């Protein structure tokens, strides 16, 4: 055995092995991409599923020709997905229009009244939102399933009977409770809006829960419902306390606060427009 020769050969092998593996992976990925591109009718869903593998293989090789091929494949995939999304949106709009409801927007986001539908054609899923709050888990792209989910969420959220003055009074108490937990009141007596939401939820629990805390005894207050109640409260943001009118005031969130759902809440002004708020306080008029 020649140790020096063996060492040189092993070094060369270890150097070339990653290149060989990368080339083998790229070749296999290209073979599948060629098969997909050869179909008489391009299957955008299958192409989307394969695109990640193709991109991963191309990233391991510094080859302009391969990079260009991947870019073209990605462009065609996106075009195909857009076409499918518009076809689906057309069919969904037709169903809602038959019910007398207008559908606005264009894929990937459609708007029906105050709710927005975000479509992920690649995953063949869609999801209903109120503002930034997800109302459903991703739903399979079934017209009936999506319309049914819309009706359920509209009834559960938008058609709830809300006693706005009582809710503002709840906000005031939660705000006071949070102030009482602090040794020193913050500037302007402003309390983080998510902390107030949590306090309102705690204040709604029954004596049974406090006597024996358990998930089965916990009365949930969904964040989307809190957001909706806050939106409604903007029309009558006052509460009478000890003969004085206390006015609810919301603080607009900074960029860093808006990026953190534990530090801010988005209040919709319409299905797509709104503002992030980070805190609230009450002030006597």
C-alpha positions as CSV (number, residue, x, y, z in Angstrom):
1,X,0.0,0.0,0.0
2,X,1.2,3.5,-0.8
3,X,0.0,5.8,1.9
4,X,0.8,9.0,0.0
5,X,-1.1,7.8,-3.1
6,X,-4.0,6.7,-1.0
7,X,-4.2,10.1,0.8
8,X,-4.1,12.0,-2.5
9,X,-6.9,9.8,-4.0
10,X,-9.1,10.1,-0.9
11,X,-8.7,13.8,-0.8
12,X,-9.7,14.0,-4.5
13,X,-12.7,11.8,-3.8
14,X,-13.9,13.8,-0.8
15,X,-13.6,16.9,-3.0
16,X,-15.5,15.5,-5.9
17,X,-18.2,13.6,-4.0
18,X,-20.2,16.7,-3.0
19,X,-20.1,17.9,-6.6
20,X,-21.2,14.5,-7.9
21,X,-24.0,14.4,-5.4
22,X,-25.1,17.9,-6.3
23,X,-25.0,17.1,-10.0
24,X,-26.9,13.8,-9.5
25,X,-29.6,15.7,-7.5
26,X,-29.8,18.4,-10.2
27,X,-30.1,15.8,-13.0
28,X,-32.8,13.9,-11.2
29,X,-34.7,17.1,-10.5
30,X,-34.4,18.3,-14.1
31,X,-35.6,14.9,-15.3
32,X,-38.8,15.3,-13.3
33,X,-39.2,18.9,-14.4
34,X,-38.8,17.9,-18.1
35,X,-41.5,15.3,-17.6
36,X,-43.9,17.8,-16.1
37,X,-43.1,20.4,-18.9
38,X,-43.8,17.7,-21.5
39,X,-47.4,17.2,-20.5
40,X,-49.8,18.6,-23.1
41,X,-51.6,20.5,-20.3
42,X,-49.3,21.8,-17.6
43,X,-50.2,20.8,-14.1
44,X,-49.4,23.9,-12.1
45,X,-50.0,22.1,-8.7
46,X,-47.6,19.3,-9.5
47,X,-45.1,21.9,-10.8
48,X,-45.4,23.9,-7.6
49,X,-44.7,20.9,-5.5
50,X,-41.6,20.1,-7.5
51,X,-40.3,23.6,-7.7
52,X,-38.8,23.6,-4.2
53,X,-36.8,20.5,-5.0
54,X,-35.6,22.0,-8.3
55,X,-34.5,25.2,-6.6
56,X,-32.7,23.3,-3.8
57,X,-30.8,21.3,-6.4
58,X,-29.9,24.4,-8.4
59,X,-28.7,26.2,-5.3
60,X,-26.0,23.5,-4.9
61,X,-24.5,24.2,-8.3
62,X,-23.1,27.5,-9.7
63,X,-24.5,27.0,-13.2
64,X,-26.1,29.9,-15.1
65,X,-27.9,27.7,-17.5
66,X,-29.5,25.7,-14.7
67,X,-30.4,28.8,-12.9
68,X,-32.1,30.2,-16.0
69,X,-34.0,27.0,-16.5
70,X,-35.3,27.0,-12.9
71,X,-36.3,30.7,-13.2
72,X,-38.4,29.9,-16.3
73,X,-39.9,26.8,-14.6
74,X,-40.9,29.0,-11.6
75,X,-42.4,31.7,-13.9
76,X,-44.5,29.2,-15.7
77,X,-45.6,27.6,-12.4
78,X,-46.7,31.0,-11.1
79,X,-48.6,31.7,-14.3
80,X,-50.4,28.4,-14.0
81,X,-51.3,28.9,-10.4
82,X,-52.6,32.4,-11.2
83,X,-54.8,30.9,-13.9
84,X,-56.2,28.3,-11.5
85,X,-56.8,30.9,-8.8
86,X,-58.7,33.2,-11.2
87,X,-60.9,30.2,-12.3
88,X,-61.6,29.3,-8.7
89,X,-62.3,32.9,-7.8
90,X,-64.7,33.2,-10.8
91,X,-66.7,30.2,-9.6
92,X,-66.8,31.4,-6.0
93,X,-68.0,34.8,-7.0
94,X,-70.8,33.3,-9.0
95,X,-72.0,31.3,-6.0
96,X,-72.0,34.4,-3.7
97,X,-73.6,36.6,-6.4
98,X,-76.4,34.1,-6.6
99,X,-76.9,34.8,-2.9
100,X,-77.0,38.5,-3.6
101,X,-73.5,39.1,-2.2
102,X,-70.7,40.9,-4.0
103,X,-67.2,39.5,-4.0
104,X,-64.4,42.1,-4.4
105,X,-60.7,41.9,-4.9
106,X,-58.7,39.4,-6.9
107,X,-56.6,36.3,-6.1
108,X,-54.9,35.6,-3.8
109,X,-57.3,37.8,-1.7
110,X,-61.1,38.0,-2.1
111,X,-63.4,40.1,0.1
112,X,-67.0,39.3,1.0
113,X,-68.5,42.0,3.3
114,X,-66.2,42.4,6.2
115,X,-64.3,39.1,5.8
116,X,-61.3,38.4,3.6
117,X,-60.4,35.0,2.0
118,X,-56.7,34.4,1.4
119,X,-56.1,31.7,-1.2
120,X,-53.0,29.6,-1.4
121,X,-53.4,27.8,-4.7
122,X,-50.1,26.0,-4.4
123,X,-51.4,24.3,-1.2
124,X,-54.9,24.1,-2.6
125,X,-56.2,25.8,0.6
126,X,-57.9,29.0,1.6
127,X,-58.5,30.7,4.9
128,X,-61.0,33.3,6.2
129,X,-59.8,36.3,8.1
130,X,-61.3,39.2,10.0
131,X,-58.6,41.9,9.8
132,X,-55.4,40.1,10.7
133,X,-57.2,37.4,12.8
134,X,-57.6,34.0,11.2
135,X,-61.1,32.7,11.7
136,X,-60.6,29.3,10.3
137,X,-57.8,26.8,9.7
138,X,-56.8,26.4,6.0
139,X,-59.8,24.9,4.1
140,X,-59.6,22.7,1.1
141,X,-60.5,24.5,-2.1
142,X,-64.1,23.4,-2.1
143,X,-66.7,26.0,-3.0
144,X,-69.2,24.5,-0.6
145,X,-66.8,24.2,2.2
146,X,-65.6,27.8,1.9
147,X,-69.1,29.2,1.6
148,X,-70.2,27.1,4.6
149,X,-67.2,28.4,6.7
150,X,-68.1,31.9,5.7
151,X,-71.7,31.5,6.9
152,X,-70.5,30.0,10.2
153,X,-68.0,32.7,10.9
154,X,-70.4,35.5,9.9
155,X,-72.9,34.2,12.3
156,X,-70.4,33.6,15.1
157,X,-68.6,36.9,14.7
158,X,-70.4,39.5,12.7
159,X,-73.9,38.7,13.9
160,X,-73.1,38.3,17.6
161,X,-75.3,40.3,19.9
162,X,-72.9,42.7,21.6
163,X,-73.8,45.0,24.5
164,X,-71.3,47.8,23.6
165,X,-71.8,49.9,26.8
166,X,-71.3,46.8,28.9
167,X,-68.2,45.8,26.9
168,X,-66.7,49.3,27.4
169,X,-67.4,48.9,31.1
170,X,-65.5,45.6,31.0
171,X,-62.6,47.3,29.3
172,X,-62.5,50.0,32.0
173,X,-62.5,47.4,34.8
174,X,-59.8,45.4,33.1
175,X,-57.7,48.5,32.6
176,X,-58.2,49.4,36.3
177,X,-57.2,45.9,37.3
178,X,-54.0,46.1,35.3
179,X,-53.2,49.5,36.8
180,X,-53.7,48.0,40.3
181,X,-51.1,45.3,39.6
182,X,-48.4,48.0,39.0
183,X,-46.5,49.8,41.7
184,X,-46.2,52.8,39.5
185,X,-48.7,53.8,36.8
186,X,-47.2,53.9,33.3
187,X,-47.0,57.2,31.4
188,X,-50.6,58.3,30.5
189,X,-51.8,55.3,32.4
190,X,-51.5,53.4,29.1
191,X,-51.8,49.6,29.4
192,X,-50.8,47.2,26.7
193,X,-53.9,46.2,24.7
194,X,-53.2,42.5,24.7
195,X,-52.8,42.6,28.5
196,X,-56.2,44.2,28.7
197,X,-57.6,41.5,26.5
198,X,-56.2,38.8,28.8
199,X,-57.6,40.6,31.8
200,X,-61.1,40.9,30.3
201,X,-60.9,37.1,29.6
202,X,-59.9,36.4,33.2
203,X,-62.7,38.7,34.5
204,X,-65.2,36.7,32.6
205,X,-64.4,33.4,34.3
206,X,-67.0,32.0,36.7
207,X,-66.5,31.2,40.4
208,X,-66.5,27.5,39.4
209,X,-63.3,28.1,37.4
210,X,-61.6,29.9,40.2
211,X,-62.6,27.2,42.7
212,X,-61.3,24.5,40.4
213,X,-59.3,25.9,37.5
214,X,-59.4,23.5,34.5
215,X,-59.7,23.8,30.8
216,X,-63.2,22.3,30.9
217,X,-64.3,25.2,33.2
218,X,-62.6,27.9,31.2
219,X,-64.8,30.4,29.3
220,X,-62.9,31.2,26.1
221,X,-63.0,34.7,24.6
222,X,-61.6,34.4,21.1
223,X,-59.2,37.2,20.1
224,X,-61.2,37.8,16.9
225,X,-64.2,38.4,19.1
226,X,-62.3,40.9,21.2
227,X,-61.2,42.7,18.0
228,X,-64.7,42.9,16.7
229,X,-66.0,44.2,20.1
230,X,-63.3,46.9,20.1
231,X,-64.3,47.9,16.6
232,X,-67.9,48.3,17.7
233,X,-66.8,50.2,20.8
234,X,-65.4,52.9,18.6
235,X,-68.9,54.1,17.9
236,X,-69.7,54.6,21.6
237,X,-66.3,54.7,23.5
238,X,-67.5,56.0,26.8
239,X,-68.5,54.7,30.2
240,X,-69.9,56.5,33.3
241,X,-67.9,56.0,36.4
242,X,-68.7,57.9,39.7
243,X,-70.6,60.5,37.8
244,X,-67.9,61.1,35.3
245,X,-67.7,60.1,31.7
246,X,-64.6,58.1,30.9
247,X,-63.5,58.1,27.3
248,X,-61.6,55.1,25.8
249,X,-58.5,56.1,24.0
250,X,-56.3,53.8,21.9
251,X,-52.6,54.3,21.2
252,X,-51.3,53.6,17.7
253,X,-48.6,51.0,17.6
254,X,-45.0,51.6,16.6
255,X,-43.4,49.5,13.8
256,X,-41.7,47.1,16.3
257,X,-45.0,46.8,18.3
258,X,-47.0,46.1,15.1
259,X,-44.7,43.3,14.2
260,X,-45.4,41.5,17.5
261,X,-49.0,40.1,18.0
262,X,-48.3,40.0,21.7
263,X,-47.8,43.7,21.8
264,X,-50.4,45.0,19.4
265,X,-53.8,44.3,17.8
266,X,-55.0,45.2,14.3
267,X,-58.4,46.9,14.3
268,X,-60.0,46.7,10.8
269,X,-61.8,49.6,9.3
270,X,-62.8,47.4,6.4
271,X,-61.9,43.9,5.3
272,X,-58.4,45.0,4.2
273,X,-57.7,48.4,5.8
274,X,-57.1,49.2,9.4
275,X,-54.5,50.2,12.0
276,X,-52.3,48.5,14.6
277,X,-52.9,49.6,18.2
278,X,-50.6,48.9,21.1
279,X,-52.3,50.3,24.3
280,X,-55.3,51.9,25.7
281,X,-56.3,54.2,28.5
282,X,-59.3,56.0,29.8
283,X,-59.6,59.8,30.3
284,X,-62.3,61.8,32.0
285,X,-64.0,64.3,29.7
